């Protein structure tokens, strides 16, 4: 497996021999997957290849079938859950569907980890003002519904994605998972999202980037996993493969199920 | 909240904070309906409605269902419903009677046992709904029969007198007046304040909204939906028992049928108060005001000398018109938001 710089450290997250079965359907089988510190890893594959199952295991939503292992900074962790993953600094940016549409922006921003005052009550004032600050500093959408009291339904797709990304960024994530973050976005919004992904790397943090669009994925990643029918069909460092070669191989994978 | 929090930004009317009307539209609506109805009553029967007695009357009776409605608001915001609270009222009060009248325990032990019974009933409802994913509409009909049946068997279908000479402390707590204000309404105000803080200023409350709005996203963000829903049902269980005690002490007697007739008033208060049947939005203040509107219709119609047969007709009109208005207002607000006003 190709390692990028800083490979002496154990990977931030590593899955070993992970499988996931839903009833009769085997979504993932025997997958090995790792993300190193400061590395952006792309995840490519057709619908049903297992991309989304894989990231849902990484972020603690699904538990792998028995036999699979999850290692965080080289330490094996058995009680993996969303709350555990988030407390260790793994944040996920979902497609816009993971926002609570009827709630104001400030509630969405701090979803699941609302800051509290020393009386144990949630700090609504801080949630509002922090949201306003984040919206203007990090999102910079000039025609945005940036008031923290606005409900999410009133925002455009890009603005919603901005909230989802800013939310992940705010909590000082060590590993950010981006699940098709450019879906349904305009050109300028897409560019902003991709700039954000590059920014993660500059900050010395890691990311997993899932997207259908290889033209979005290729420029920003260090390494690429290609999934097919629940298996890892190939792992490439970007230096090893040009975009044209990659496209060619993806076509072949789609047709025959293997890279060769 | 000032727009000045976001400086140096080109003017975009959507940046403006949502107006008070937009944020509190349904609550303002219900307060308007309440005022209009009150004026109508004053005009129709000035002699009755300028006399304090009528207000005392519904300040005593409205909290009997209004307190449960406040708790039910939490359950409805999570996108669920509880139809078993009338039976919990009876079962919890039965627990009080069994420990005190039959068991000889002091009144406060009776209260603890009663409230614990309510909490247990609520917890069972909550776990069946949240853990097993059974639709609450279905399962709480089932538990409703279960709790009622248990109560009837335990009490052998008989009632218990709860007179002031036997239960002086209970009567002082649940039936007295403070400076002329019936203590029932003081309890309801106190519970409103506690529940407002619980809903709007605690993590639990924040998660109630998230779970009801988009359960998937709440789970993806690590919110424990099972625990949130279970706790909401426990709130209903505990308040139902409190209300059962309030109702029984008010009537000096525990009837094995306690809770009958409470179901629709209570649920109507929640929906009339602007809490959405679809979950994710709602307000305890709205429920509070709506409870008194429903309580006032009852007392108002009778005291205005109108035939009591009109009560249900008036209920129906107020509820249908208010809910239609709320829906229209909300739709209008949403359209304004999408088009940038």
Interface residues (C-beta under 8 A of the other chain):
Chain A: X59 X60 X61 X81 X82 X83 X85 X86 X92 X94 X97 X98 X99 X100 X101 X102 X103 X107 X111 X112 X113 X114 X116 X120 X121 X122 X124 X128 X129 X132 X133 X135 X136 X142 X143 X144 X145 X146 X147 X148 X149 X150 X151 X153 X154
Chain B: X1 X3 X5 X6 X7 X9 X10 X12 X14 X15 X16 X17 X18 X23 X197 X200 X201 X202 X203 X205 X206 X207 X209 X210 X213 X214 X216 X217 X218 X219 X220 X221 X222 X223 X224 X276 X280 X281 X334 X337 X338
